[in-house]
Amino acid sequence: MEKTKHRQHIVTYSLIGLNIIYFLFLSMLGDTETDIDMMIKYGAMYEPLLLEKGEYFRLLSSCFMHFGIEHLVSNMLVLFLMGDNLERYLGHIKFLILYIASGIIGNVVSLYYHNIIGEFVVSAGASGAVFGVSGAILWILMRNKGQLDELSLNRILLMIGMNIYIGVTGSGVDNAAHIGGLLSGFILAVLFYRMPKKRSRGEWDYM
């Protein structure tokens, strides 16, 4: 039973593992919080290199990079708490697609926003993808009348609201990527999610 449970969350755990491994690798090369040149060299988002040199891989690579241990822990904690639920509701492949797509779309929105305001920023982090997970959970709870398993609509709305507030009022936070990830996760969940089919004896099976 325990092995089956771990297999249900294999993508979530693999994503957390990849983020931690890449963070440890970068930490051996320099200070991830202050060594901006090193972060750019190894895949952080930076508009001139992406648009002028065609380094589009940064849209994805930056999703696995973090500025310091606190940045990493905060994102991985949310992914750990909610990713396993979303992976169970959507299945491995759809969950992975939603996570990666939300991260990339969040970066595109951030790129567009900073281009409009005329700023060149170096950005990295799984926040766009993690907000995509939050957006998807939000839609699933709306479809299930605000409650599913241990999740509740009020709790998710409070968490999303607090994170957006911190992004708006704080410094050095890429709120454009957060909102882009949130909206993309919500929309993809509308496309991917199917209501659970009720079994006998009160059990549920996800279609």
C-alpha positions as a printed Julia matrix, in Angstrom:
207×3 Matrix{Float64}:
   0.0    0.0     0.0
   2.81   2.42    0.93
   4.69   1.76   -2.32
   1.53   2.45   -4.33
   1.05   5.75   -2.47
   4.6    6.86   -3.3
   4.09   5.93   -6.97
   1.02   8.2    -7.03
   3.27  11.15   -6.15
   6.34  10.21   -8.17
   6.29  13.36  -10.34
   5.9   15.66   -7.34
   8.81  14.02   -5.51
  10.92  13.97   -8.68
  10.38  17.71   -9.26
  11.3   18.48   -5.66
  14.4   16.31   -6.04
  15.47  18.06   -9.25
  15.1   21.48   -7.65
  17.15  20.44   -4.62
  19.87  18.76   -6.71
  20.26  21.78   -9.0
  20.34  24.1    -6.0
  23.12  22.04   -4.39
  25.04  22.03   -7.67
  24.81  25.82   -7.98
  25.71  26.26   -4.31
  29.0   24.47   -4.95
  29.81  27.01   -7.67
  28.94  30.19   -5.8
  26.41  32.01   -3.64
  23.01  31.55   -5.28
  21.67  34.57   -3.43
  24.31  37.12   -4.42
  26.3   35.74   -7.36
  24.06  37.03  -10.14
  26.6   36.38  -12.9
  26.78  32.72  -11.93
  22.99  32.43  -11.88
  22.77  33.97  -15.35
  25.48  31.66  -16.64
  23.59  28.57  -15.5
  20.13  29.44  -16.75
  18.4   32.29  -14.9
  15.95  34.47  -16.82
  17.59  37.52  -18.36
  15.8   39.3   -21.19
  18.78  40.42  -23.34
  20.16  36.87  -23.56
  16.76  35.33  -24.17
  15.5   37.73  -26.83
  18.7   38.91  -28.47
  20.65  35.64  -28.33
  17.72  33.24  -28.6
  18.47  31.43  -25.34
  14.87  30.27  -24.91
  15.93  27.37  -22.69
  15.98  29.94  -19.87
  12.18  29.9   -19.82
  12.46  26.38  -18.4
  15.88  26.22  -16.71
  15.1   29.21  -14.49
  12.12  27.28  -13.05
  14.62  24.95  -11.32
  16.83  27.71   -9.87
  16.45  29.57   -6.58
  18.05  32.6    -4.95
  19.06  31.18   -1.57
  17.85  28.39    0.66
  14.75  30.24    1.93
  13.54  30.77   -1.63
  13.98  27.06   -2.35
  12.34  25.83    0.87
   9.27  28.08    0.54
   8.55  26.88   -3.0
   9.27  23.22   -2.32
   7.11  23.23    0.81
   4.07  24.43   -1.16
   4.82  21.93   -3.92
   5.08  19.13   -1.36
   1.81  20.09    0.36
  -0.29  20.56   -2.77
   1.5   18.8    -5.61
   0.69  15.32   -4.36
  -3.03  16.15   -4.32
  -2.99  17.65   -7.8
  -0.96  14.76   -9.19
  -3.55  12.34   -7.82
  -6.44  14.34   -9.31
  -4.89  14.84  -12.77
  -2.55  11.88  -13.19
   1.22  11.97  -13.7
   1.41  13.25  -17.28
  -1.21  16.0   -17.04
   0.25  17.16  -13.74
   3.76  17.37  -15.21
   2.5   19.24  -18.29
   0.58  21.7   -16.11
   3.55  22.29  -13.81
   6.07  22.89  -16.62
   3.65  24.94  -18.72
   2.72  27.15  -15.76
   6.38  27.83  -15.04
   7.12  28.72  -18.65
   4.0   30.85  -19.11
   4.72  32.63  -15.84
   8.17  33.51  -17.19
   6.69  34.73  -20.49
   4.25  36.99  -18.63
   7.12  38.3   -16.5
   9.22  38.92  -19.6
   6.38  40.82  -21.29
   5.64  42.89  -18.18
   9.24  43.91  -17.56
   9.67  44.7   -21.25
   6.7   47.07  -21.05
   8.06  48.92  -18.02
  11.56  48.96  -19.49
  13.36  46.92  -16.83
  16.02  44.26  -17.28
  15.81  41.87  -14.34
  17.43  38.56  -13.48
  14.79  36.14  -12.25
  14.59  32.51  -11.23
  12.45  30.22   -9.14
   9.69  27.63   -9.25
   7.1   30.16   -8.06
   5.31  30.42  -11.42
   4.95  26.64  -11.61
   3.93  26.4    -7.94
   1.34  29.13   -8.43
   0.11  27.07  -11.39
  -0.47  24.18   -8.99
  -2.4   26.56   -6.71
  -4.5   27.81   -9.62
  -5.32  24.25  -10.66
  -6.3   23.29   -7.1
  -8.51  26.4    -7.0
 -10.47  25.25  -10.07
 -10.79  21.68   -8.79
 -12.19  22.91   -5.46
 -14.65  25.16   -7.29
 -15.83  22.14   -9.29
 -16.24  20.14   -6.06
 -18.27  22.76   -4.16
 -15.34  24.07   -2.15
 -14.19  20.87   -0.46
 -12.2   17.84   -1.61
 -10.31  15.48    0.68
  -8.4   17.65    3.18
  -8.45  20.73    0.92
 -10.91  23.61    1.23
 -11.62  26.56   -1.05
 -11.29  29.15    1.72
  -7.87  27.83    2.73
  -6.55  27.9    -0.83
  -7.94  31.39   -1.48
  -6.32  32.64    1.72
  -2.97  31.13    0.79
  -3.08  32.55   -2.76
  -4.16  35.97   -1.47
  -1.38  36.08    1.11
   1.28  35.09   -1.44
   0.11  37.7    -3.94
   0.03  40.34   -1.18
   3.6   39.46   -0.16
   4.61  39.7    -3.82
   2.98  43.12   -4.28
   4.3   44.65   -1.07
   7.7   42.95   -0.95
  10.85  43.72   -2.88
  12.62  41.43   -5.31
   9.5   39.33   -5.95
   8.4   38.63   -9.52
   4.67  39.0    -9.05
   4.04  38.98  -12.81
   5.38  35.43  -13.01
   3.22  34.43  -10.04
   0.02  35.74  -11.6
   0.9   34.3   -15.01
   1.53  30.89  -13.45
  -1.67  31.08  -11.39
  -3.86  31.87  -14.39
  -2.23  29.28  -16.63
  -2.64  26.57  -13.98
  -6.3   27.49  -13.54
  -6.98  27.39  -17.3
  -5.1   24.12  -17.81
  -7.03  22.54  -14.94
 -10.26  23.53  -16.7
  -9.02  21.55  -19.72
  -7.46  18.61  -17.85
  -9.61  17.89  -14.8
 -12.49  15.44  -14.8
 -14.84  15.1   -11.85
 -14.31  11.97   -9.76
 -16.6    9.09  -10.53
 -18.29   7.69   -7.45
 -17.73   4.02   -6.68
 -19.69   1.76   -4.41
 -19.21   2.06   -0.62
 -18.58   5.79   -0.85
 -15.22   5.54   -2.64
 -14.17   7.83   -5.46
 -12.21   7.18   -8.62
 -10.69  10.0   -10.71
 -11.47   9.8   -14.39
